[in-house]
Amino acid sequence: MVEKILKKIKSLPPLPESVSKVRQICNDPEGTVKELIPVVKQDPMFTADILKAANSPLYGFSQQITSIDQAVALFGMGTIQGFAISYTVRKSFPATLSPYGVEAAHLMEVSTLQNALALQWGKSQVSTKRDEMITLSLLMELGKLVASITLEEEGKEDAFKAKIAEAKTLEEIAETEKRFLDITSEWIAALMFKHWKFHESMISMMRFLYTPEDAPEQLRLQTEILSVVKEAVPFLKPLCEECVQSAYEKADRYGLQAQTLNDAIEKIR
């Protein structure tokens, strides 16, 4: 099954020029928000998506955001890059996410929750690879698109849907994916990022989301934060009581800020 998934990933088209330009600016140490704004404005639908997100209570901005210039400045490069990649991939894929028992729009809803929590809780805890971490907080679930297509093509959609509905924790979701696909959707996402030549640090963070202790030392903190965010906001049951409690315990185990995690979760709820 992994070989089929790899073949499918290798057949993915390159990201469009507009996204490549966003990535180039965001990954350039000399890149600026001012350079980013005209590139974002090239796609009116993408611009509308960003403004909609900026005015969501999730992000807690103190006033209505009516200007894309203002929205890009408030979100910062990490989030804008994540929005650009996620928007393009979702637009390009015919996947329905039916095997996971959810509508296609659910992907963006969960990803936005994860990003809001990463921004409000995790961003202040890191001094390096911050933008890469924030970008990934919007991309952690993209592997489920390829997983869904593969499950449908293999005629495993109904059996997978029945089993995934019983999964309550991140580990149970991962085990179900491995049972049917021989690989987790996080690993699929990492392979997608490798195909698109993402920076190795982003690929590593995705690979070690379930085992941050195995991540390279310089990426361990960022990976731990993303792992806690994903624990609190799992794909199928975001912010459920059991999930949130498990996230608190994981944050405490990693020596992260459990109290500020509580505050951030209350805000995005």
Phi and psi restraints in degrees (value plus and minus 20) as a CYANA .aco file:
   2 VAL   PHI     -80.9   -40.9
   2 VAL   PSI     -58.4   -18.4
   3 GLU   PHI     -82.9   -42.9
   3 GLU   PSI     -58.5   -18.5
   4 LYS   PHI     -85.7   -45.7
   4 LYS   PSI     -60.5   -20.5
   5 ILE   PHI     -85.6   -45.6
   5 ILE   PSI     -63.2   -23.2
   6 LEU   PHI     -80.5   -40.5
   6 LEU   PSI     -61.5   -21.5
   7 LYS   PHI     -83.3   -43.3
   7 LYS   PSI     -61.0   -21.0
   8 LYS   PHI     -84.7   -44.7
   8 LYS   PSI     -61.3   -21.3
   9 ILE   PHI     -85.5   -45.5
   9 ILE   PSI     -60.8   -20.8
  10 LYS   PHI     -84.9   -44.9
  10 LYS   PSI     -41.9    -1.9
  11 SER   PHI    -108.4   -68.4
  11 SER   PSI     -23.5    16.5
  12 LEU   PHI     -84.9   -44.9
  12 LEU   PSI     118.7   158.7
  13 PRO   PHI     -90.2   -50.2
  13 PRO   PSI     137.7   177.7
  14 PRO   PHI     -84.7   -44.7
  14 PRO   PSI     135.1   175.1
  15 LEU   PHI     -84.9   -44.9
  15 LEU   PSI     124.3   164.3
  16 PRO   PHI     -82.5   -42.5
  16 PRO   PSI     144.2   184.2
  17 GLU   PHI     -78.7   -38.7
  17 GLU   PSI     -57.7   -17.7
  18 SER   PHI     -82.5   -42.5
  18 SER   PSI     -61.0   -21.0
  19 VAL   PHI     -90.1   -50.1
  19 VAL   PSI     -58.9   -18.9
  20 SER   PHI     -80.1   -40.1
  20 SER   PSI     -57.9   -17.9
  21 LYS   PHI     -88.0   -48.0
  21 LYS   PSI     -61.7   -21.7
  22 VAL   PHI     -79.4   -39.4
  22 VAL   PSI     -67.0   -27.0
  23 ARG   PHI     -82.1   -42.1
  23 ARG   PSI     -61.6   -21.6
  24 GLN   PHI     -80.3   -40.3
  24 GLN   PSI     -65.5   -25.5
  25 ILE   PHI     -86.2   -46.2
  25 ILE   PSI     -65.3   -25.3
  26 CYS   PHI     -87.1   -47.1
  26 CYS   PSI     -51.7   -11.7
  27 ASN   PHI    -111.0   -71.0
  27 ASN   PSI     -24.5    15.5
  28 ASP   PHI    -105.8   -65.8
  28 ASP   PSI     100.8   140.8
  29 PRO   PHI     -75.1   -35.1
  29 PRO   PSI     -44.4    -4.4
  30 GLU   PHI    -116.3   -76.3
  30 GLU   PSI     -20.4    19.6
  31 GLY   PHI     -87.2   -47.2
  31 GLY   PSI     128.4   168.4
  32 THR   PHI    -150.0  -110.0
  32 THR   PSI     138.3   178.3
  33 VAL   PHI     -80.0   -40.0
  33 VAL   PSI     -55.6   -15.6
  34 LYS   PHI     -79.2   -39.2
  34 LYS   PSI     -57.4   -17.4
  35 GLU   PHI     -91.9   -51.9
  35 GLU   PSI     -51.0   -11.0
  36 LEU   PHI     -93.1   -53.1
  36 LEU   PSI     -56.8   -16.8
  37 ILE   PHI     -76.9   -36.9
  37 ILE   PSI     -69.7   -29.7
  38 PRO   PHI     -83.4   -43.4
  38 PRO   PSI     -49.3    -9.3
  39 VAL   PHI     -89.5   -49.5
  39 VAL   PSI     -63.5   -23.5
  40 VAL   PHI     -81.6   -41.6
  40 VAL   PSI     -59.1   -19.1
  41 LYS   PHI     -88.4   -48.4
  41 LYS   PSI     -31.1     8.9
  42 GLN   PHI     -86.8   -46.8
  42 GLN   PSI     -44.1    -4.1
  43 ASP   PHI    -137.1   -97.1
  43 ASP   PSI      84.3   124.3
  44 PRO   PHI     -79.0   -39.0
  44 PRO   PSI     -55.3   -15.3
  45 MET   PHI     -89.3   -49.3
  45 MET   PSI     -60.1   -20.1
  46 PHE   PHI     -84.3   -44.3
  46 PHE   PSI     -62.2   -22.2
  47 THR   PHI     -78.6   -38.6
  47 THR   PSI     -63.3   -23.3
  48 ALA   PHI     -83.3   -43.3
  48 ALA   PSI     -59.0   -19.0
  49 ASP   PHI     -80.7   -40.7
  49 ASP   PSI     -63.7   -23.7
  50 ILE   PHI     -85.7   -45.7
  50 ILE   PSI     -63.4   -23.4
  51 LEU   PHI     -85.2   -45.2
  51 LEU   PSI     -57.8   -17.8
  52 LYS   PHI     -82.1   -42.1
  52 LYS   PSI     -65.5   -25.5
  53 ALA   PHI     -83.8   -43.8
  53 ALA   PSI     -61.7   -21.7
  54 ALA   PHI     -82.1   -42.1
  54 ALA   PSI     -49.1    -9.1
  55 ASN   PHI    -116.0   -76.0
  55 ASN   PSI     -14.0    26.0
  56 SER   PHI     -95.2   -55.2
  56 SER   PSI     119.5   159.5
  57 PRO   PHI     -81.7   -41.7
  57 PRO   PSI     -34.9     5.1
  58 LEU   PHI     -76.3   -36.3
  58 LEU   PSI     -59.4   -19.4
  59 TYR   PHI    -108.6   -68.6
  59 TYR   PSI     -33.8     6.2
  60 GLY   PHI      46.2    86.2
  60 GLY   PSI       5.7    45.7
  61 PHE   PHI     -86.6   -46.6
  61 PHE   PSI     123.4   163.4
  62 SER   PHI     -97.7   -57.7
  62 SER   PSI     -32.5     7.5
  63 GLN   PHI    -164.1  -124.1
  63 GLN   PSI     145.2   185.2
  64 GLN   PHI     -85.8   -45.8
  64 GLN   PSI     115.5   155.5
  65 ILE   PHI    -121.2   -81.2
  65 ILE   PSI      95.2   135.2
  66 THR   PHI    -130.9   -90.9
  66 THR   PSI     -33.3     6.7
  67 SER   PHI    -131.5   -91.5
  67 SER   PSI     112.8   152.8
  68 ILE   PHI     -85.7   -45.7
  68 ILE   PSI     -51.3   -11.3
  69 ASP   PHI     -78.4   -38.4
  69 ASP   PSI     -65.8   -25.8
  70 GLN   PHI     -85.9   -45.9
  70 GLN   PSI     -62.8   -22.8
  71 ALA   PHI     -82.1   -42.1
  71 ALA   PSI     -65.4   -25.4
  72 VAL   PHI     -82.7   -42.7
  72 VAL   PSI     -61.8   -21.8
  73 ALA   PHI     -84.3   -44.3
  73 ALA   PSI     -59.5   -19.5
  74 LEU   PHI     -90.6   -50.6
  74 LEU   PSI     -62.7   -22.7
  75 PHE   PHI     -91.3   -51.3
  75 PHE   PSI     -60.0   -20.0
  76 GLY   PHI      66.7   106.7
  76 GLY   PSI     149.1   189.1
  77 MET   PHI     -85.3   -45.3
  77 MET   PSI     -59.3   -19.3
  78 GLY   PHI     -79.7   -39.7
  78 GLY   PSI     -68.3   -28.3
  79 THR   PHI     -89.4   -49.4
  79 THR   PSI     -61.7   -21.7
  80 ILE   PHI     -82.8   -42.8
  80 ILE   PSI     -60.5   -20.5
  81 GLN   PHI     -82.7   -42.7
  81 GLN   PSI     -62.2   -22.2
  82 GLY   PHI     -82.7   -42.7
  82 GLY   PSI     -64.1   -24.1
  83 PHE   PHI     -78.8   -38.8
  83 PHE   PSI     -64.8   -24.8
  84 ALA   PHI     -82.4   -42.4
  84 ALA   PSI     -65.6   -25.6
  85 ILE   PHI     -88.1   -48.1
  85 ILE   PSI     -66.9   -26.9
  86 SER   PHI     -81.6   -41.6
  86 SER   PSI     -64.9   -24.9
  87 TYR   PHI     -78.9   -38.9
  87 TYR   PSI     -66.3   -26.3
  88 THR   PHI     -86.0   -46.0
  88 THR   PSI     -64.5   -24.5
  89 VAL   PHI     -86.2   -46.2
  89 VAL   PSI     -63.9   -23.9
  90 ARG   PHI     -82.7   -42.7
  90 ARG   PSI     -58.0   -18.0
  91 LYS   PHI     -89.1   -49.1
  91 LYS   PSI     -49.6    -9.6
  92 SER   PHI    -107.0   -67.0
  92 SER   PSI     -40.2    -0.2
  93 PHE   PHI    -116.4   -76.4
  93 PHE   PSI     117.1   157.1
  94 PRO   PHI    -104.9   -64.9
  94 PRO   PSI     -18.3    21.7
  95 ALA   PHI     -81.5   -41.5
  95 ALA   PSI     122.5   162.5
  96 THR   PHI    -122.1   -82.1
  96 THR   PSI     -34.0     6.0
  97 LEU   PHI      44.6    84.6
  97 LEU   PSI      -2.7    37.3
  98 SER   PHI     -76.9   -36.9
  98 SER   PSI     -57.8   -17.8
  99 PRO   PHI     -78.4   -38.4
  99 PRO   PSI     -45.8    -5.8
 100 TYR   PHI    -110.6   -70.6
 100 TYR   PSI     -20.2    19.8
 101 GLY   PHI      54.2    94.2
 101 GLY   PSI       4.6    44.6
 102 VAL   PHI    -152.2  -112.2
 102 VAL   PSI     141.8   181.8
 103 GLU   PHI     -98.3   -58.3
 103 GLU   PSI     140.9   180.9
 104 ALA   PHI     -79.3   -39.3
 104 ALA   PSI     -55.1   -15.1
 105 ALA   PHI     -84.9   -44.9
 105 ALA   PSI     -40.1    -0.1
 106 HIS   PHI     -81.4   -41.4
 106 HIS   PSI     -52.3   -12.3
 107 LEU   PHI     -78.9   -38.9
 107 LEU   PSI     -68.4   -28.4
 108 MET   PHI     -90.4   -50.4
 108 MET   PSI     -55.0   -15.0
 109 GLU   PHI     -80.9   -40.9
 109 GLU   PSI     -66.9   -26.9
 110 VAL   PHI     -89.4   -49.4
 110 VAL   PSI     -62.8   -22.8
 111 SER   PHI     -82.1   -42.1
 111 SER   PSI     -57.9   -17.9
 112 THR   PHI     -87.6   -47.6
 112 THR   PSI     -59.4   -19.4
 113 LEU   PHI     -80.3   -40.3
 113 LEU   PSI     -65.0   -25.0
 114 GLN   PHI     -83.0   -43.0
 114 GLN   PSI     -60.7   -20.7
 115 ASN   PHI     -86.4   -46.4
 115 ASN   PSI     -63.1   -23.1
 116 ALA   PHI     -80.9   -40.9
 116 ALA   PSI     -60.2   -20.2
 117 LEU   PHI     -90.1   -50.1
 117 LEU   PSI     -59.9   -19.9
 118 ALA   PHI     -82.9   -42.9
 118 ALA   PSI     -59.2   -19.2
 119 LEU   PHI     -88.8   -48.8
 119 LEU   PSI     -67.4   -27.4
 120 GLN   PHI     -98.0   -58.0
 120 GLN   PSI     -45.5    -5.5
 121 TRP   PHI    -133.8   -93.8
 121 TRP   PSI     -66.2   -26.2
 122 GLY   PHI    -106.6   -66.6
 122 GLY   PSI     -50.1   -10.1
 123 LYS   PHI     -78.1   -38.1
 123 LYS   PSI     -60.4   -20.4
 124 SER   PHI     -92.9   -52.9
 124 SER   PSI     -30.9     9.1
 125 GLN   PHI    -111.8   -71.8
 125 GLN   PSI     -26.6    13.4
 126 VAL   PHI    -143.5  -103.5
 126 VAL   PSI     130.1   170.1
 127 SER   PHI    -135.4   -95.4
 127 SER   PSI     -34.7     5.3
 128 THR   PHI    -148.0  -108.0
 128 THR   PSI     135.9   175.9
 129 LYS   PHI      33.1    73.1
 129 LYS   PSI       8.9    48.9
 130 ARG   PHI     -87.0   -47.0
 130 ARG   PSI     -67.5   -27.5
 131 ASP   PHI     -85.0   -45.0
 131 ASP   PSI     -58.5   -18.5
 132 GLU   PHI     -81.1   -41.1
 132 GLU   PSI     -62.1   -22.1
 133 MET   PHI     -82.8   -42.8
 133 MET   PSI     -64.5   -24.5
 134 ILE   PHI     -86.9   -46.9
 134 ILE   PSI     -59.8   -19.8
 135 THR   PHI     -78.8   -38.8
 135 THR   PSI     -66.6   -26.6
 136 LEU   PHI     -83.0   -43.0
 136 LEU   PSI     -49.5    -9.5
 137 SER   PHI     -81.9   -41.9
 137 SER   PSI     -38.6     1.4
 138 LEU   PHI    -116.9   -76.9
 138 LEU   PSI     -25.4    14.6
 139 LEU   PHI    -139.1   -99.1
 139 LEU   PSI     -20.8    19.2
 140 MET   PHI     -83.8   -43.8
 140 MET   PSI     -41.2    -1.2
 141 GLU   PHI    -122.8   -82.8
 141 GLU   PSI     -18.3    21.7
 142 LEU   PHI     -83.2   -43.2
 142 LEU   PSI     -47.2    -7.2
 143 GLY   PHI     -81.1   -41.1
 143 GLY   PSI     -41.4    -1.4
 144 LYS   PHI     -89.6   -49.6
 144 LYS   PSI     -40.5    -0.5
 145 LEU   PHI     -86.4   -46.4
 145 LEU   PSI     -69.7   -29.7
 146 VAL   PHI     -86.1   -46.1
 146 VAL   PSI     -58.2   -18.2
 147 ALA   PHI     -79.9   -39.9
 147 ALA   PSI     -64.1   -24.1
 148 SER   PHI     -83.9   -43.9
 148 SER   PSI     -64.8   -24.8
 149 ILE   PHI     -81.1   -41.1
 149 ILE   PSI     -63.5   -23.5
 150 THR   PHI     -84.4   -44.4
 150 THR   PSI     -64.8   -24.8
 151 LEU   PHI     -81.3   -41.3
 151 LEU   PSI     -60.7   -20.7
 152 GLU   PHI     -86.0   -46.0
 152 GLU   PSI     -64.2   -24.2
 153 GLU   PHI     -85.8   -45.8
 153 GLU   PSI     -51.3   -11.3
 154 GLU   PHI    -108.3   -68.3
 154 GLU   PSI     -19.1    20.9
 155 GLY   PHI      50.1    90.1
 155 GLY   PSI       5.6    45.6
 156 LYS   PHI    -126.7   -86.7
 156 LYS   PSI     -11.5    28.5
 157 GLU   PHI     -79.2   -39.2
 157 GLU   PSI     -69.9   -29.9
 158 ASP   PHI     -86.1   -46.1
 158 ASP   PSI     -63.5   -23.5
 159 ALA   PHI     -85.0   -45.0
 159 ALA   PSI     -60.9   -20.9
 160 PHE   PHI     -85.6   -45.6
 160 PHE   PSI     -63.3   -23.3
 161 LYS   PHI     -80.3   -40.3
 161 LYS   PSI     -61.7   -21.7
 162 ALA   PHI     -84.0   -44.0
 162 ALA   PSI     -60.0   -20.0
 163 LYS   PHI     -96.8   -56.8
 163 LYS   PSI     -61.0   -21.0
 164 ILE   PHI     -87.5   -47.5
 164 ILE   PSI     -46.2    -6.2
 165 ALA   PHI     -85.0   -45.0
 165 ALA   PSI     -41.9    -1.9
 166 GLU   PHI    -106.6   -66.6
 166 GLU   PSI     -33.2     6.8
 167 ALA   PHI     -94.1   -54.1
 167 ALA   PSI     109.5   149.5
 168 LYS   PHI    -132.5   -92.5
 168 LYS   PSI     -44.1    -4.1
 169 THR   PHI    -139.5   -99.5
 169 THR   PSI     146.8   186.8
 170 LEU   PHI     -77.6   -37.6
 170 LEU   PSI     -61.2   -21.2
 171 GLU   PHI     -85.3   -45.3
 171 GLU   PSI     -57.4   -17.4
 172 GLU   PHI     -89.5   -49.5
 172 GLU   PSI     -57.1   -17.1
 173 ILE   PHI     -83.0   -43.0
 173 ILE   PSI     -65.0   -25.0
 174 ALA   PHI     -82.6   -42.6
 174 ALA   PSI     -62.6   -22.6
 175 GLU   PHI     -84.6   -44.6
 175 GLU   PSI     -58.6   -18.6
 176 THR   PHI     -85.5   -45.5
 176 THR   PSI     -62.9   -22.9
 177 GLU   PHI     -81.4   -41.4
 177 GLU   PSI     -63.6   -23.6
 178 LYS   PHI     -86.0   -46.0
 178 LYS   PSI     -54.4   -14.4
 179 ARG   PHI     -83.4   -43.4
 179 ARG   PSI     -59.6   -19.6
 180 PHE   PHI    -115.1   -75.1
 180 PHE   PSI     -46.4    -6.4
 181 LEU   PHI    -139.0   -99.0
 181 LEU   PSI     -30.1     9.9
 182 ASP   PHI      48.5    88.5
 182 ASP   PSI      -8.2    31.8
 183 ILE   PHI    -181.4  -141.4
 183 ILE   PSI     132.0   172.0
 184 THR   PHI    -107.0   -67.0
 184 THR   PSI     140.2   180.2
 185 SER   PHI     -86.9   -46.9
 185 SER   PSI     -45.4    -5.4
 186 GLU   PHI     -87.4   -47.4
 186 GLU   PSI     -60.0   -20.0
 187 TRP   PHI     -87.2   -47.2
 187 TRP   PSI     -57.3   -17.3
 188 ILE   PHI     -80.8   -40.8
 188 ILE   PSI     -64.4   -24.4
 189 ALA   PHI     -80.1   -40.1
 189 ALA   PSI     -63.1   -23.1
 190 ALA   PHI     -79.8   -39.8
 190 ALA   PSI     -59.6   -19.6
 191 LEU   PHI     -89.0   -49.0
 191 LEU   PSI     -55.4   -15.4
 192 MET   PHI     -82.8   -42.8
 192 MET   PSI     -63.2   -23.2
 193 PHE   PHI     -86.3   -46.3
 193 PHE   PSI     -55.7   -15.7
 194 LYS   PHI     -85.3   -45.3
 194 LYS   PSI     -60.8   -20.8
 195 HIS   PHI     -79.8   -39.8
 195 HIS   PSI     -58.1   -18.1
 196 TRP   PHI    -109.2   -69.2
 196 TRP   PSI     -11.9    28.1
 197 LYS   PHI      41.3    81.3
 197 LYS   PSI      22.9    62.9
 198 PHE   PHI     -87.5   -47.5
 198 PHE   PSI     142.0   182.0
 199 HIS   PHI     -81.6   -41.6
 199 HIS   PSI     124.0   164.0
 200 GLU   PHI     -78.4   -38.4
 200 GLU   PSI     -50.7   -10.7
 201 SER   PHI     -84.3   -44.3
 201 SER   PSI     -57.5   -17.5
 202 MET   PHI     -89.6   -49.6
 202 MET   PSI     -59.3   -19.3
 203 ILE   PHI     -83.6   -43.6
 203 ILE   PSI     -62.5   -22.5
 204 SER   PHI     -84.5   -44.5
 204 SER   PSI     -62.3   -22.3
 205 MET   PHI     -79.6   -39.6
 205 MET   PSI     -61.3   -21.3
 206 MET   PHI     -85.6   -45.6
 206 MET   PSI     -62.4   -22.4
 207 ARG   PHI     -81.3   -41.3
 207 ARG   PSI     -55.7   -15.7
 208 PHE   PHI    -125.7   -85.7
 208 PHE   PSI       1.1    41.1
 209 LEU   PHI     -78.4   -38.4
 209 LEU   PSI     -55.4   -15.4
 210 TYR   PHI    -105.4   -65.4
 210 TYR   PSI     -38.8     1.2
 211 THR   PHI    -155.6  -115.6
 211 THR   PSI      48.2    88.2
 212 PRO   PHI     -78.3   -38.3
 212 PRO   PSI     -45.9    -5.9
 213 GLU   PHI     -84.2   -44.2
 213 GLU   PSI     -39.3     0.7
 214 ASP   PHI    -113.8   -73.8
 214 ASP   PSI     -23.6    16.4
 215 ALA   PHI     -90.7   -50.7
 215 ALA   PSI     133.8   173.8
 216 PRO   PHI     -73.5   -33.5
 216 PRO   PSI     124.6   164.6
 217 GLU   PHI     -74.4   -34.4
 217 GLU   PSI     -59.5   -19.5
 218 GLN   PHI     -92.8   -52.8
 218 GLN   PSI     -28.7    11.3
 219 LEU   PHI    -138.3   -98.3
 219 LEU   PSI     -17.3    22.7
 220 ARG   PHI     -85.4   -45.4
 220 ARG   PSI     -65.6   -25.6
 221 LEU   PHI     -81.9   -41.9
 221 LEU   PSI     -65.6   -25.6
 222 GLN   PHI     -81.8   -41.8
 222 GLN   PSI     -60.7   -20.7
 223 THR   PHI     -89.0   -49.0
 223 THR   PSI     -57.6   -17.6
 224 GLU   PHI     -82.1   -42.1
 224 GLU   PSI     -63.0   -23.0
 225 ILE   PHI     -82.2   -42.2
 225 ILE   PSI     -66.9   -26.9
 226 LEU   PHI     -83.1   -43.1
 226 LEU   PSI     -56.0   -16.0
 227 SER   PHI     -85.1   -45.1
 227 SER   PSI     -60.8   -20.8
 228 VAL   PHI     -87.1   -47.1
 228 VAL   PSI     -62.2   -22.2
 229 VAL   PHI     -79.5   -39.5
 229 VAL   PSI     -64.9   -24.9
 230 LYS   PHI     -87.5   -47.5
 230 LYS   PSI     -52.1   -12.1
 231 GLU   PHI     -85.6   -45.6
 231 GLU   PSI     -62.6   -22.6
 232 ALA   PHI     -92.9   -52.9
 232 ALA   PSI     -52.4   -12.4
 233 VAL   PHI    -144.4  -104.4
 233 VAL   PSI      47.0    87.0
 234 PRO   PHI     -89.7   -49.7
 234 PRO   PSI     140.1   180.1
 235 PHE   PHI     -80.3   -40.3
 235 PHE   PSI     -60.3   -20.3
 236 LEU   PHI    -111.9   -71.9
 236 LEU   PSI     -48.9    -8.9
 237 LYS   PHI    -156.2  -116.2
 237 LYS   PSI      45.6    85.6
 238 PRO   PHI     -81.7   -41.7
 238 PRO   PSI     112.7   152.7
 239 LEU   PHI      41.0    81.0
 239 LEU   PSI       5.9    45.9
 240 CYS   PHI     -88.2   -48.2
 240 CYS   PSI     135.6   175.6
 241 GLU   PHI     -77.7   -37.7
 241 GLU   PSI     -63.1   -23.1
 242 GLU   PHI     -84.5   -44.5
 242 GLU   PSI     -58.9   -18.9
 243 CYS   PHI     -86.0   -46.0
 243 CYS   PSI     -65.0   -25.0
 244 VAL   PHI     -83.6   -43.6
 244 VAL   PSI     -63.2   -23.2
 245 GLN   PHI     -82.2   -42.2
 245 GLN   PSI     -61.1   -21.1
 246 SER   PHI     -84.4   -44.4
 246 SER   PSI     -56.0   -16.0
 247 ALA   PHI     -86.7   -46.7
 247 ALA   PSI     -61.1   -21.1
 248 TYR   PHI     -78.8   -38.8
 248 TYR   PSI     -65.9   -25.9
 249 GLU   PHI     -83.8   -43.8
 249 GLU   PSI     -60.0   -20.0
 250 LYS   PHI     -87.2   -47.2
 250 LYS   PSI     -62.4   -22.4
 251 ALA   PHI     -80.5   -40.5
 251 ALA   PSI     -63.0   -23.0
 252 ASP   PHI     -84.6   -44.6
 252 ASP   PSI     -59.7   -19.7
 253 ARG   PHI     -84.5   -44.5
 253 ARG   PSI     -55.5   -15.5
 254 TYR   PHI    -104.6   -64.6
 254 TYR   PSI     -25.0    15.0
 255 GLY   PHI      56.6    96.6
 255 GLY   PSI       5.5    45.5
 256 LEU   PHI    -111.8   -71.8
 256 LEU   PSI     157.2   197.2
 257 GLN   PHI    -102.3   -62.3
 257 GLN   PSI      70.7   110.7
 258 ALA   PHI     -88.5   -48.5
 258 ALA   PSI     -58.0   -18.0
 259 GLN   PHI     -87.1   -47.1
 259 GLN   PSI     -64.4   -24.4
 260 THR   PHI     -88.9   -48.9
 260 THR   PSI     -46.0    -6.0
 261 LEU   PHI     -82.2   -42.2
 261 LEU   PSI     -64.9   -24.9
 262 ASN   PHI     -78.2   -38.2
 262 ASN   PSI     -65.6   -25.6
 263 ASP   PHI     -82.2   -42.2
 263 ASP   PSI     -62.8   -22.8
 264 ALA   PHI     -86.9   -46.9
 264 ALA   PSI     -60.0   -20.0
 265 ILE   PHI     -83.8   -43.8
 265 ILE   PSI     -61.3   -21.3
 266 GLU   PHI     -81.7   -41.7
 266 GLU   PSI     -56.7   -16.7
 267 LYS   PHI     -86.9   -46.9
 267 LYS   PSI     -66.7   -26.7
 268 ILE   PHI     -97.1   -57.1
 268 ILE   PSI     -36.1     3.9
